[in-house]
């Protein structure tokens, strides 16, 4: 029986095992079919049945493999990882081990366990360096390194894949290699790889992404036009996934190219959409932030505020919330809403208590901004004393020192700066604190301590960004101590040490200014021109160019100024500098007498100027130029425009001058009544102006030259009622002269003596003393005459007036000692005269003696001797008298010749009416009616108010009819 049982088992058990294996195989085939149909849940159950029926059978490892694979494909990666690890333990010799080991890496990748990816991927490659999935592993490792920012390692992994030309992953590895180079900042390599990628894979699914990356490379390399072109090519055909990125970078390019309006348009469109297509807009938050910054830059503060408020609603990032809140506070500052800004800064702590020191820091900076230095000091001190472990502590210590400088608490500021340097010896602001320490000592006039700080900075930080400023500060200290040569030397050292610093221009400019102020014009000019030529793009280049022009003007080198300025490059000058440039060029042409060019440059200056003062100054000199060109109508029109514009602008300082000069233009064109009305308006509106005094004086001159002596006296006397001026002084003198013309010697004497008493240093003092002496001499008051002559000789010994006084003193002595023959006396005086002036005076006395004794021939000869000496105005008066005497002798032709010399040879306009009348009268007496009429009419037309005009009218009436 037992034997039969054993036989049965031997026959039946193999049949049972065979049946189970057959079922397992059937379940495996069904599971694999379900797997292939992606029915992963069914497949997993079937594979579980296989393993339950035959755990060590022929299909056990296949079932375990496909079961784990099903979990993987069903994205149930955690379970897949467990089964992958279990498989590797249970089936050490399975042909599926390599694939399972690789899928383990992929599973970690899908679950974003980056460190496990690197660990397992490295292990996989160590076990299967040339396996079927080695490229896949390298690709995954490269992708993880790219995500972690380990760009060098990513490059190494992607290069391995790209070098395998048969790899199916080569295309994407090639693209990601470019990405790795890009994120690593190696834009040249990134560009080269992406360009090679596009050549190799022109139909790749990531072609547009690659082109976008090329655009981003060009952007990073600051090749903005190229970047813009590449980005726009992508945007023109971009899928939704790339639209947000393209719009964002297009806006960034516009920002860099300062096309802010275009950037705003792109960013506005970008932030409008939460999603673009089915893709989230990852650029929306940053786009909102940058849009707000652009609005802020363009002073569109309300729009900036709206964008920031929208950003605060949108973002969940505390960092972004902080940035937005800070910007909102800064907007309040810009709008002058300091209370709002203060409230905003105080709310920062509500975001996180850790922001409290930052809030205090910003509140301190706000207080510093509004110059509430006491409050600022309080906030900074709170941080220094309570939050010494906060990131804000260094800045608070620094700003407290700056605040104390503003409060004049220089000693405390120095202590804070010293503490800052002790606590933070490697801080970026170390050099700045040394500089401010020097400035604090300088403010306390502790010059030696200031120099120690500045020199310490230069010695220990020779390449510091403050080194050039330290040199300038040292030079300033030397100037304060009166050590100008040391200051000049320091400026030169600074310019030599930092020739490329913008402040080198300031150093050389300052050196040139010192030389200019010391009238060392040649040196100043050299340095001003150096600043202009070497530092063309700096502000000081323009100032130096202008100062060089002033040097040329000072030296009256007008042609050199014109030559220099006509070849100057003024592209870098600002508007006001250009206005000053053309103004100076106008001055040079004006002084050279090239008034047309002067006018052109004055007009250019006005068109460039941004301030009314320059425009008005140019107008005034345009009018003067027209006057000098004798274009009186243009001058009048320009003066009128100037006056109207100046009055509207409230710039009236030079309006009286313009009125006076415009009146003079009217006088030049013969419109005396208009001129007089302008003078009267000037007297009414600007009674205290020097120009008013000048206008009245000119009217007096005009009346005097026309022999309207009573009218001249009225004008000169009106001047005496105005505030003191140089013209009032001249009025006393010319009143004396006018009274002399009227033979009112006592009135003349009173005016000359008043002038001498009031203006002991006046320009007319020598002649006034001479006239006083002469009047007293003529009145036989020899003692007072002698006193006047001696005073003149004592004060002005080398003047022609003194020579005349000496002649008069000798004559006075002769007259007193010898009461004999006057003719003999005057001849002796002529013979003993040592100067032309003295000889002329003696000859005039002799000529008058001859006239008084009817010795006409001798008188004419004496006047001819005076004219031969060519001393103005005596020669002109002598020629006039010769003509008059010849006319009495009926030598009319000779008389006309003498009168003509007055008109053509001498510039004594006061004698013109007499000379013209004399010629006309001579022709009348000689019955040359046509010539007589011509000259007599000139007298009437040109000098209508003169006595000669009245006499001319009488003679004209007597010319025979028809002649």
Secondary structure, DSSP 8 states (H G I E B T S, - for coil): -HHHHHHHHHHHHHHHHHHHHHHHHHHHHHHHHHHHTT-HHHHHHHHHHHHHH-TTSTTHHHHHHHHHHHHHHTT-HHHHHHHHHHHHHH-TT-TTHHHHHHHHHHHHHHTT-HHHHHHHHHHHHHH-TTSTTHHHHHHHHHHHHHHHT-HHHHHHHHHHHHH-TT-TTHHHHHHHHHHHHHHTT-HHHHHHHHHHHHHHTTT-TTHHHHHHHHHHHHHHTT-HHHHHHHHHHHHTT--HHHHHHHHHHHHHHHHHTT-HHHHHHHHHHHHT-SEETTEE-TTHHHHHHHHHHHHHHTT-HHHHHHHHHHHHHH---HHHHHHHHHHHHHHHHHTT-HHHHHHHHHHHHHH-GGGHHHHHHHHHHHHHHTT-HHHHHHHHHHHHHH-TTSTTHHHHHHHHHHHHHHTT-HHHHHHHHHHHHHH-TT-TTHHHHHHHHHHHHHHTT-HHHHHHHHHHHHHH-TT-TTHHHHHHHHHHHHHHTT-HHHHHHHHHHHHHHTTTSHHHHHHHHHHHHHHHHTT-HHHHHHHHHHHHHH-TTSHHHHHHHHHHHHHHHHTT-HHHHHHHHHT---TT--HHHHHHHHHHHHHHHHHTT-HHHHHHHHHHHHHH-SSHHHHHHHHHHHHHHHHHTT-HHHHHHHHHHHHHHHHHHT--TTHHHHHHHHHHHHHHTT-HHHHHHHHHHHHHH-TT-HHHHHHHHHHHHHHHHTT-HHHHHHHHHHHTTS---HHHHHHHHHHHHHHHHTT-HHHHHHHHHHHHHH-TT-TTHHHHHHHHHHHHHHTT-HHHHHHHHHHHHHH-TTSHHHHHHHHHHHHHHHHHH--S-HHHHHHHHHHH--SHHHHHHHHHHHHHHHHHTT-HHHHHHHHHHHHHTT-TTHHHHHHHHHHHHHHHTT-HHHHHHHHHHHHHT---GGGHHHHHHHHHHHHHHTT-HHHHHHHHHHHHHH-TTSHHHHHHHHHHHHS-TT-
